[in-house]
Amino acid sequence: MDSRTDIDTDRVDEAVLALLWLNLSATGAAWKGFEWTAMERLHARGLISDPVGKARSIEMTPEGRREAERLSRELFARR
């Protein structure tokens, strides 16, 4: 079995959203240099602005910000 077929895309999306939170600027924009399908899924869930286009960054929706901050603490905070 190919190890890529065992990927839990929900967990990938959580990690990407948390990393976007860590790289969020004072303007509310984050660089969109993550795996394309994950960015599309986050947009479809209403957590980030549409990643399609020439802009090098995305914006987070209010719900996206709350979820990203929560995930960032959950995944990356010292224990």
Buried (B, 14 or more C-beta within 10 A) or exposed (E): EEEEEEEEEEEBBBBBBBBBBEEBEEEEBBEBEBEEEBBBBBBEBEBBBEBEEEEEBBBBBEEBBEBBBBBBEEBEEEE
